[in-house]
Amino acid sequence: MAPAGYPEPESLISIYPILFKAFHGDPNDDIRRFNESVNLSADIAALPAGRHAIVGADFNLQRSSDPSYIQMVGEPYNTGVLRDPINRGGDWNNNIVYRNIHTQDSNNSSGMDDRFDQVLLSPSLVDAQGMDYISDYPRPWDLRFFEDSNHSYRAWGNDGSSFNGFLNIATNAMVGPVIAQAIVDMALDGGHIPVFLDLAMPGRLGIDQPVIDLGNVPFTDAHAFTVDIRNAGDTSLWGETGINPVSTTSPRAPPSRPRPAPSKPTQASPPTPTPSPSTPPPGPAAASSPSPCSSPATTPPAPTHSCRSASPSPAAPPPTWRPPSASSPSSMWPRTSTATTRAMLPPTSPNPSARSRSST
């Protein structure tokens, strides 16, 4: 699937709703679960490059040291084909330390004492780029609380007060009694409660002038321009603050120029050089991104150049003119020539802040 408004291949998500073999005590149950984890891991590893994956499953696993879990999440922890987004491996079964992330059993005598139900993510969803899990990953979940502000992951309805018992309904501090009762009713005999997390959606660059004609600019002149941009993400789908801010960087900036930190600008303009007695005059006009140039119609077709050539320093001899040809660099043209420059917008650089919900 792909989120609405994001048709690019990089936005595709492969979603795996899975139920691993239940029960414990019989070696065949462990073998079945291990085979299922091998098949799942192989399928995810074979996905096209850049494809996101979300696994929402009842894994029926009691600890992260189980070979089936290691097959998916890896050893050391969180180095496999999938990531535990809350980074909380351990011996979950009947362990009060993990009471705030237990998901089963909400309405049977066995009580809330297992983390069977989990959402696991591909590494591409925890790399702080583009579409991403909203969190301070890889910071581990703070097990003292049922809501950790550094994570959007939730075991929905578990307020930590139900360890080894029925899900607390009357005084449920996470969802209140009405929703808590609905969760228990939904769980039926299985007793599993929902798990969800939030994803950040990339911002989308919007502009009213996709091409800007600078006209004829002499090589000896410097020219600055301003482009008004906006975040064109669909707030009706993702909420007013549900789309990442957009920012721009120059793909052809000199290596010594620091890349600006992600922000939400309303305008973007390249720096204008300020001449000084010790600084040679600026070269030809340069846009903040690659700019195809052409010579006036009265001259033969001009070779491609970067529109970034600078005037020689005062100590250098003046350039020698020769007729333009396919092998003639643009810096050897007469300094009185002009060029028509078109500036194209640079790409966006996402900074997660939006939300899309994934649940199991």
Secondary structure in CASP SS format (residue, H / E / C, confidence):
PFRMAT SS
TARGET T0000
AUTHOR 0000-0000-0000
METHOD secondary structure of the structure
MODEL  1
M C 1.00
A C 1.00
P C 1.00
A C 1.00
G C 1.00
Y C 1.00
P C 1.00
E C 1.00
P H 1.00
E H 1.00
S H 1.00
L C 1.00
I E 1.00
S E 1.00
I E 1.00
Y E 1.00
P E 1.00
I E 1.00
L E 1.00
F C 1.00
K C 1.00
A C 1.00
F C 1.00
H C 1.00
G C 1.00
D C 1.00
P H 1.00
N H 1.00
D H 1.00
D H 1.00
I H 1.00
R H 1.00
R H 1.00
F H 1.00
N H 1.00
E H 1.00
S H 1.00
V H 1.00
N H 1.00
L H 1.00
S H 1.00
A H 1.00
D H 1.00
I H 1.00
A H 1.00
A C 1.00
L C 1.00
P C 1.00
A C 1.00
G C 1.00
R C 1.00
H E 1.00
A E 1.00
I E 1.00
V E 1.00
G E 1.00
A E 1.00
D E 1.00
F C 1.00
N C 1.00
L C 1.00
Q C 1.00
R E 1.00
S C 1.00
S C 1.00
D C 1.00
P H 1.00
S H 1.00
Y H 1.00
I H 1.00
Q H 1.00
M H 1.00
V H 1.00
G C 1.00
E C 1.00
P C 1.00
Y C 1.00
N C 1.00
T C 1.00
G C 1.00
V C 1.00
L C 1.00
R E 1.00
D C 1.00
P C 1.00
I C 1.00
N C 1.00
R C 1.00
G C 1.00
G C 1.00
D E 1.00
W C 1.00
N C 1.00
N C 1.00
N C 1.00
I H 1.00
V H 1.00
Y H 1.00
R H 1.00
N H 1.00
I H 1.00
H C 1.00
T C 1.00
Q E 1.00
D C 1.00
S C 1.00
N C 1.00
N C 1.00
S C 1.00
S C 1.00
G C 1.00
M E 1.00
D C 1.00
D E 1.00
R C 1.00
F C 1.00
D E 1.00
Q E 1.00
V E 1.00
L E 1.00
L E 1.00
S C 1.00
P H 1.00
S H 1.00
L H 1.00
V C 1.00
D C 1.00
A C 1.00
Q C 1.00
G C 1.00
M C 1.00
D E 1.00
Y E 1.00
I C 1.00
S E 1.00
D C 1.00
Y C 1.00
P C 1.00
R C 1.00
P C 1.00
W C 1.00
D C 1.00
L C 1.00
R C 1.00
F C 1.00
F C 1.00
E C 1.00
D C 1.00
S C 1.00
N C 1.00
H E 1.00
S C 1.00
Y C 1.00
R E 1.00
A E 1.00
W C 1.00
G C 1.00
N C 1.00
D C 1.00
G C 1.00
S C 1.00
S C 1.00
F E 1.00
N C 1.00
G C 1.00
F C 1.00
L C 1.00
N C 1.00
I C 1.00
A C 1.00
T C 1.00
N C 1.00
A C 1.00
M C 1.00
V C 1.00
G H 1.00
P H 1.00
V H 1.00
I H 1.00
A H 1.00
Q H 1.00
A H 1.00
I H 1.00
V H 1.00
D H 1.00
M H 1.00
A H 1.00
L C 1.00
D C 1.00
G C 1.00
G C 1.00
H C 1.00
I C 1.00
P C 1.00
V E 1.00
F E 1.00
L E 1.00
D E 1.00
L E 1.00
A E 1.00
M C 1.00
P C 1.00
G C 1.00
R C 1.00
L E 1.00
G E 1.00
I E 1.00
D C 1.00
Q C 1.00
P C 1.00
V E 1.00
I E 1.00
D E 1.00
L E 1.00
G E 1.00
N E 1.00
V E 1.00
P E 1.00
F C 1.00
T C 1.00
D C 1.00
A C 1.00
H C 1.00
A C 1.00
F C 1.00
T C 1.00
V E 1.00
D E 1.00
I E 1.00
R E 1.00
N E 1.00
A C 1.00
G C 1.00
D C 1.00
T H 1.00
S H 1.00
L H 1.00
W H 1.00
G C 1.00
E C 1.00
T C 1.00
G C 1.00
I C 1.00
N C 1.00
P C 1.00
V C 1.00
S C 1.00
T E 1.00
T C 1.00
S C 1.00
P C 1.00
R C 1.00
A C 1.00
P C 1.00
P C 1.00
S C 1.00
R C 1.00
P C 1.00
R C 1.00
P C 1.00
A C 1.00
P C 1.00
S C 1.00
K C 1.00
P C 1.00
T C 1.00
Q E 1.00
A E 1.00
S C 1.00
P C 1.00
P C 1.00
T C 1.00
P C 1.00
T C 1.00
P C 1.00
S C 1.00
P C 1.00
S C 1.00
T C 1.00
P C 1.00
P C 1.00
P C 1.00
G C 1.00
P C 1.00
A C 1.00
A C 1.00
A C 1.00
S C 1.00
S C 1.00
P C 1.00
S C 1.00
P C 1.00
C E 1.00
S E 1.00
S C 1.00
P C 1.00
A C 1.00
T C 1.00
T C 1.00
P C 1.00
P C 1.00
A C 1.00
P C 1.00
T C 1.00
H C 1.00
S C 1.00
C C 1.00
R C 1.00
S C 1.00
A C 1.00
S C 1.00
P C 1.00
S C 1.00
P C 1.00
A C 1.00
A C 1.00
P C 1.00
P C 1.00
P C 1.00
T C 1.00
W C 1.00
R C 1.00
P C 1.00
P C 1.00
S C 1.00
A C 1.00
S C 1.00
S C 1.00
P C 1.00
S H 1.00
S H 1.00
M H 1.00
W C 1.00
P C 1.00
R C 1.00
T C 1.00
S C 1.00
T E 1.00
A E 1.00
T E 1.00
T E 1.00
R E 1.00
A E 1.00
M E 1.00
L C 1.00
P C 1.00
P C 1.00
T E 1.00
S C 1.00
P C 1.00
N C 1.00
P C 1.00
S C 1.00
A C 1.00
R C 1.00
S E 1.00
R E 1.00
S E 1.00
S E 1.00
T C 1.00
END
